[in-house]
């Protein structure tokens, strides 16, 4: 029987168990996929701990790449034997084989291997909706400054390259000189080691006191208040994750006092609500990767059975770039 990683209760990495599962035939609108690589993301930790709760027992994982084994009734865009990749709700990617909604799955171009496909879908599509769709008032133009936290992570390194391709001046933060050097190498115009420097003061210095048009923040609690200080009047605060804990309640009066700021809490899966939008976003991502403007860096590889260590490394911020699990 195929294997999967499940949790029986919410908690630490020790809850991740390798189990045998029964995988049947796909129903209407579904597809069965055999995975060759699975992605690892911080949202997996939110689900493991119960910050984002799902029904138990729960198979974690939001992205993977593999080959279609069977398609259900009504599925027209996929066929058995096709190379595919996805970033998808519901969770369930930490496995060898799964049945899932077909609308979330897209064909993987021949020039992109399975590991890259698994490492790029959730993170790359996140960057796509952030930089292309989640923009401040008046949009983003060449030369504009943006602040991007966790710039040496999987999402961050893609964002550094994508922003450079758009002509943006991305200011990236990271927790070590090595991570800062990596972000700069991948396209960040400026880097800040937040363990050595006050990132608010450095952002003001870099922008000549004006601040940035937009902050993209996946850290949450630790960076929220000071990130607001980095914005220019009418700037946009984009909170798309909370690696350090949930953002505390905010006062609307604070946004007024700091310059009529905008705040949004978007999610990838709102943007992936239809097959058409999923395909359009994936096409944009595949074009960026296929053209070489964005390279997907995979710095950690783990066997599926080593997933607990993978979670420990990710939580401890020991990882750079993307990580994949290999069934």
C-alpha positions as CSV (number, residue, x, y, z in Angstrom):
1,X,0.0,0.0,0.0
2,X,1.2,3.6,-0.6
3,X,2.5,5.6,2.3
4,X,1.7,9.0,3.6
5,X,2.6,11.3,6.4
6,X,-0.3,11.9,8.8
7,X,-1.0,13.5,12.2
8,X,-3.5,12.1,14.6
9,X,-3.4,15.2,16.8
10,X,-2.0,18.7,16.6
11,X,1.4,19.4,18.1
12,X,5.2,19.2,17.4
13,X,7.2,17.4,14.7
14,X,6.9,14.2,16.7
15,X,3.2,14.0,15.6
16,X,4.3,13.3,12.0
17,X,3.8,9.6,11.4
18,X,4.5,7.5,8.3
19,X,1.5,5.3,7.6
20,X,0.0,3.1,4.9
21,X,-3.1,4.5,3.2
22,X,-5.7,3.2,0.8
23,X,-6.0,5.2,-2.4
24,X,-9.0,4.5,-4.6
25,X,-10.1,5.6,-8.0
26,X,-10.7,9.3,-8.8
27,X,-14.4,10.4,-8.8
28,X,-16.0,13.1,-11.0
29,X,-13.7,16.1,-11.3
30,X,-10.8,14.3,-9.6
31,X,-7.4,12.9,-10.6
32,X,-5.0,10.4,-9.1
33,X,-1.4,11.4,-9.0
34,X,1.8,9.5,-8.2
35,X,4.2,11.9,-6.6
36,X,7.9,12.2,-7.5
37,X,8.6,15.1,-5.2
38,X,6.6,17.1,-2.6
39,X,7.1,20.6,-1.4
40,X,7.7,21.8,2.1
41,X,6.2,25.1,3.3
42,X,5.6,27.1,6.5
43,X,1.8,26.6,6.1
44,X,2.4,22.9,6.8
45,X,3.7,23.9,10.2
46,X,0.6,26.0,10.9
47,X,-1.5,23.0,10.0
48,X,0.5,20.6,12.1
49,X,0.3,22.8,15.2
50,X,-3.4,23.5,14.8
51,X,-3.0,27.3,14.1
52,X,-4.8,26.4,10.8
53,X,-7.0,23.5,11.8
54,X,-8.2,20.6,9.6
55,X,-10.1,17.5,10.3
56,X,-8.0,14.7,11.9
57,X,-6.3,12.5,11.0
58,X,-4.7,14.9,8.6
59,X,-2.2,14.4,5.8
60,X,-0.2,17.5,5.4
61,X,1.4,19.1,2.4
62,X,0.2,21.7,-0.1
63,X,2.3,21.2,-3.3
64,X,3.9,18.4,-5.3
65,X,4.8,17.2,-8.7
66,X,4.3,13.8,-10.4
67,X,2.5,11.8,-13.0
68,X,-1.2,11.3,-13.5
69,X,-2.3,7.7,-13.0
70,X,-6.1,8.1,-13.6
71,X,-8.7,10.8,-14.2
72,X,-12.3,10.9,-13.2
73,X,-15.4,11.8,-15.1
74,X,-15.5,15.3,-16.5
75,X,-11.8,16.0,-16.3
76,X,-10.8,17.3,-19.8
77,X,-7.5,19.1,-19.3
78,X,-5.5,16.1,-17.9
79,X,-4.7,12.6,-19.1
80,X,-3.0,9.5,-17.7
81,X,0.8,9.6,-18.1
82,X,0.9,13.4,-18.0
83,X,3.6,15.2,-16.0
84,X,1.8,17.6,-13.6
85,X,2.3,19.9,-10.6
86,X,0.1,21.7,-8.2
87,X,-0.4,24.0,-5.2
88,X,-3.7,23.0,-3.7
89,X,-6.3,22.9,-1.1
90,X,-7.1,20.5,0.6
91,X,-3.8,19.4,2.2
92,X,-2.5,16.0,1.4
93,X,0.7,16.3,-0.6
94,X,3.0,14.4,1.9
95,X,2.4,11.0,0.3
96,X,3.3,8.7,-2.5
97,X,-0.1,8.7,-4.3
98,X,-3.2,10.7,-3.8
99,X,-6.6,11.5,-5.3
100,X,-7.4,15.2,-5.4
101,X,-9.5,17.9,-7.2
102,X,-8.3,18.1,-10.9
103,X,-9.0,21.9,-11.1
104,X,-5.9,22.6,-9.0
105,X,-3.5,20.6,-11.2
106,X,-1.6,21.9,-14.2
107,X,0.6,20.3,-16.8
108,X,4.3,20.6,-15.9
109,X,6.4,21.9,-18.9
110,X,9.0,19.4,-20.2
111,X,11.8,21.7,-19.3
112,X,11.0,21.7,-15.6
113,X,11.9,18.6,-13.5
114,X,9.8,17.1,-10.8
115,X,11.8,18.5,-7.9
116,X,11.7,22.0,-9.3
117,X,8.0,21.6,-10.0
118,X,7.3,20.5,-6.4
119,X,9.5,23.3,-4.9
120,X,8.1,26.1,-7.0
121,X,4.3,25.9,-7.2
122,X,3.1,27.2,-3.8
123,X,6.0,29.5,-3.4
124,X,6.1,30.7,-7.0
125,X,2.4,31.3,-7.2
126,X,2.6,33.2,-3.9
127,X,5.1,35.5,-5.4
128,X,3.0,35.8,-8.5
129,X,-0.1,37.0,-6.7
130,X,1.9,39.2,-4.4
131,X,4.0,41.1,-6.9
132,X,1.5,41.0,-9.8
133,X,-1.8,41.4,-8.0
134,X,-1.3,42.7,-4.5
135,X,0.0,46.2,-5.3
136,X,-0.2,49.6,-3.6
137,X,-2.3,52.5,-4.7
138,X,-1.1,53.5,-8.2
139,X,0.6,50.1,-8.8
140,X,4.3,49.3,-8.9
141,X,6.6,51.0,-11.4
142,X,10.2,50.3,-12.3
143,X,12.5,51.8,-9.7
144,X,9.9,51.6,-6.8
145,X,11.2,50.3,-3.4
146,X,9.5,47.4,-1.7
147,X,10.4,45.7,1.5
148,X,10.3,41.9,1.6
149,X,10.9,40.0,4.8
150,X,12.5,36.5,4.9
151,X,14.2,37.3,1.6
152,X,16.4,34.2,1.8
153,X,13.5,31.7,2.2
154,X,11.8,29.8,-0.6
155,X,9.3,32.5,-1.3
156,X,11.8,35.3,-0.7
157,X,14.4,34.1,-3.2
158,X,11.8,33.8,-5.9
159,X,10.6,37.3,-5.0
160,X,14.1,38.7,-5.2
161,X,14.4,37.5,-8.8
162,X,10.9,38.3,-9.9
163,X,11.2,41.9,-8.5
164,X,14.5,42.4,-10.3
165,X,12.8,41.2,-13.5
166,X,10.1,43.9,-12.9
167,X,12.7,46.6,-12.3
168,X,11.8,47.0,-8.6
169,X,14.2,47.9,-5.9
170,X,13.6,45.1,-3.4
171,X,14.9,45.6,0.1
172,X,15.3,42.1,1.6
173,X,15.6,41.2,5.3
174,X,17.2,38.1,6.7
175,X,18.7,36.8,9.9
176,X,22.4,36.3,9.0
177,X,25.0,37.7,6.8
178,X,25.1,34.5,4.7
179,X,21.3,34.7,4.1
180,X,21.6,38.4,3.2
181,X,24.4,37.6,0.7
182,X,22.2,34.9,-0.9
183,X,19.3,37.3,-1.2
184,X,21.5,39.9,-2.9
185,X,22.9,37.3,-5.2
186,X,19.4,36.3,-6.3
187,X,18.3,39.9,-7.1
188,X,17.7,41.9,-3.9
189,X,18.8,45.5,-4.5
190,X,19.5,46.0,-0.8
191,X,19.7,43.6,2.1
192,X,19.4,44.1,5.9
193,X,20.5,41.6,8.6
194,X,17.8,42.3,11.1
195,X,19.9,40.7,13.9
196,X,22.6,43.4,13.4
197,X,20.7,46.4,12.1
198,X,17.5,48.3,12.8
199,X,15.6,47.6,9.6
200,X,13.4,50.6,10.0
201,X,16.3,53.0,10.1
202,X,18.0,51.2,7.2
203,X,14.9,51.4,5.0
204,X,14.6,55.1,5.7
205,X,18.2,55.5,4.8
206,X,17.9,53.6,1.6
207,X,14.8,55.4,0.5
208,X,16.0,58.9,1.5
209,X,13.5,59.1,4.3
210,X,10.5,58.4,2.1
211,X,9.8,54.8,3.0
212,X,8.6,52.0,0.7
213,X,5.4,51.7,-1.3
214,X,4.6,48.2,0.1
215,X,5.8,45.8,2.7
216,X,5.4,42.0,2.1
217,X,5.5,40.3,5.5
218,X,5.3,36.6,6.2
219,X,6.8,36.9,9.7
220,X,3.9,38.4,11.5
221,X,4.1,39.3,15.2
222,X,7.8,40.1,15.4
223,X,7.9,42.5,12.4
224,X,4.4,44.0,12.2
225,X,4.7,47.2,14.2
226,X,8.1,48.2,12.8
227,X,7.0,47.3,9.2
228,X,4.3,49.9,9.4
229,X,7.0,52.4,10.2
230,X,8.7,51.6,6.9
231,X,5.8,52.6,4.7
232,X,5.4,56.0,3.0
233,X,2.0,57.7,3.2
234,X,-0.7,55.7,1.4
235,X,1.6,52.7,1.5
236,X,0.3,49.1,1.6
237,X,1.1,46.5,4.3
238,X,0.7,43.0,3.0
239,X,0.6,40.4,5.8
240,X,0.6,37.0,4.1
241,X,2.0,34.8,6.9
242,X,2.8,34.6,10.6
243,X,6.0,32.6,11.1
244,X,6.6,34.3,14.5
245,X,3.0,34.3,15.6
246,X,-0.3,35.9,14.7
247,X,-0.4,39.7,14.2
248,X,-1.9,41.4,17.2
249,X,-5.1,43.4,16.9
250,X,-4.6,46.8,15.3
251,X,-6.3,50.1,15.6
252,X,-7.6,51.8,12.5
253,X,-6.6,55.1,14.1
254,X,-3.0,53.9,13.9
255,X,-3.3,53.5,10.1
256,X,-4.6,57.0,9.9
257,X,-1.8,58.5,12.1
258,X,0.9,56.8,10.0
259,X,-0.2,58.2,6.7
260,X,-3.6,56.8,5.6
261,X,-2.0,53.3,5.2
262,X,-3.7,50.3,3.6
263,X,-3.6,46.8,5.1
264,X,-4.5,43.5,3.5
265,X,-4.3,39.8,4.5
266,X,-4.5,37.9,1.2
267,X,-4.3,34.2,0.7
268,X,-3.0,32.2,-2.3
269,X,-6.1,30.0,-2.5
270,X,-8.4,33.0,-3.0
271,X,-6.5,33.6,-6.2
272,X,-6.5,29.9,-7.2
273,X,-10.3,29.6,-6.8
274,X,-11.0,28.6,-10.4
275,X,-9.1,26.4,-12.9
276,X,-8.8,29.3,-15.3
277,X,-7.2,31.6,-12.7
278,X,-4.9,28.7,-11.6
279,X,-3.8,28.1,-15.2
280,X,-3.2,31.8,-15.9
281,X,-1.1,32.2,-12.8
282,X,0.9,29.0,-13.5
283,X,1.5,30.1,-17.0
284,X,3.1,33.3,-15.7
285,X,5.2,31.4,-13.3
286,X,6.3,28.8,-15.9
287,X,7.2,31.7,-18.2
288,X,9.4,33.3,-15.6
289,X,11.2,30.0,-14.8
290,X,11.4,28.8,-18.4
291,X,13.0,32.1,-19.5
292,X,15.6,31.9,-16.7
293,X,14.5,35.1,-15.1
294,X,13.6,33.1,-12.0
295,X,15.7,30.1,-10.9
296,X,14.3,27.8,-8.3
297,X,16.9,27.0,-5.6
298,X,16.5,23.7,-3.8
299,X,18.9,23.7,-0.8
300,X,17.4,20.9,1.3
301,X,16.2,17.4,0.3
302,X,14.7,14.9,2.7
303,X,13.2,11.5,2.3
304,X,9.5,11.4,3.1
305,X,10.2,9.5,6.3
306,X,12.6,12.3,7.4
307,X,9.7,14.9,7.4
308,X,10.0,15.5,11.2
309,X,13.6,16.7,10.8
310,X,12.5,18.8,7.8
311,X,9.9,20.6,10.0
312,X,12.4,21.2,12.8
313,X,14.9,22.7,10.4
314,X,12.2,25.0,8.8
315,X,10.9,26.1,12.2
316,X,14.5,26.9,13.4
317,X,15.0,29.0,10.3
318,X,18.0,26.8,9.4
319,X,16.8,26.4,5.8
320,X,17.5,28.6,2.7
321,X,15.7,28.5,-0.6
322,X,13.2,25.7,-1.1
323,X,13.0,22.2,0.4
324,X,11.6,19.0,-1.0
325,X,10.4,15.7,0.3
326,X,11.2,12.7,-1.9
327,X,8.7,9.7,-1.7
